Amino acid sequence: MNFHDLTVKHQLLKACVLHDLFDFAASYPKAQNITWKSTNFKTILTWEPKPSADYSYTVEYSPVGKDRQRNPHCIRSSRPMCDLSTSLTDLHSYYTADVVSEPPLGAKSDLTEFPYSSSPRFCPYKDTDIGRPDFKLEVSEDKKKTILHVIDPLTALFKDGRQLNIRDIFTDQLEYKVIFRKNKSTGKKEYISRTNRIELTGLDRGVSYCFNVQAFIPSRSFDKQLGELSHTQCSKDEDKSIFEGELS
């Protein structure tokens, strides 16, 4: 066999190896549309498509610029999602995640590196959505004040066995916006409070008012400052119980 024949044989062998590697890689499609979905620090990483029986997904995450880690529940998983709520321990850090396409659990492959896709950056403190708060409505005996007692929404986080609420995390950064109007009127007014006990004065006596409340965190970017709007509660006329409020 001459040198030319050896060269051709080597090239054919190399082509076969590359072809086999391409076939292996093609059998593990890359994840697409990777998205962070987070409300009250319940943070789920989602993507597409759902894997077939021939491959699975592993999630590797880290604060930007630091070593990657794996969530034990998201290694060679058959689900196109991973709950990272308790994994993102530094709430002020920016995180990214890689979704790696791998053989299913128990299967082997000749590949040493597998295809992956990367997520956008995500910061729990700055990016999680805030869910709707609840509140209790009270009118003073002299009918001069309406008082809203706002209940901070609970989060998915715990400390020392206690479930944290959004006030525990945002502390004095958390405010509440009250939107109110006379019942059956479209004209609205707003009031900002730094506390959970909100007193509204100057309302017309004996008139029914409707109220909504939402978390307000002015230190965040504009599109993340406001939480979800609460259900509507309406006070009643002077001779009716205020707890016959309406929900919408």
RAHU-V602675 format. One line per field, one symbol per residue. ss: DSSP state (H for helix, E for strand, L for the rest). psi: psi as a letter, one per 20 degrees, with the letter a starting at -180 (. if undefined). burial: b if it has 24 or more other ideal C-beta (glycine too) atoms within 12 Angstrom, else e. A space follows every 10 residues. Layout:
ss=???
psi=???
burial=???
This chain:
ss=LLHHHHHHHH HHHHHHHHHH HHHHHHLLLL LEEEEEEEEL LEEEEEEELL LLLLLEEEEE EEELLLLLEE LHHHLLELLL EEELLLLLLL LLLEEEEEEE EELLLLLLLL LLLLLEEELL LEEHHHHLEL LLLEEEEEEL LLLLEEEEEE ELLEEEEEEL LEEEEHHHHH HHHLEEEEEE EELLLLLLEE EEELLLEEEE ELLLLLLLEE EEEEEELLLL LHHHLELLLL LLEELLLLLL LLLLLLLL
psi=prhggggggg hggghgghgg hggghhinqq qrlpppoppk jooppqaqrp qaiiraqppp rqqpjrqqrp phikplqjql qpojgihmhn hiqpqrqpop prqrpiqrqi qhqqqrqqrr qpoghhiqqp rprqqqpqpq hjjiqpppop opqqrjqqpk jppqrhhhgi ciiprppppq rqpjqipqqq ppqirioopp rjqpqjppqq qqqqqoniir qgijhpaqpr qppprrrhjq pijlqqq.
burial=eeeeeeeeee eeeeeeeeee eeebbebbbb beebebbbbb bbbbbbbeee beeebbbbbb bbeeeeeeeb beebebbbbb bbbbbebbee beebbbbbbb bbbeeeeebe beebbbbbbe ebbbbbbbbb bbbbbebbbe eeeeebbbeb ebbbbbbeee eeebbbbebb eeebbbbbbb bebeeeeeee bebeebebeb eebeeeebbb bbbbbbbeeb eeebebbebb ebbbbeeeee ebeebeee
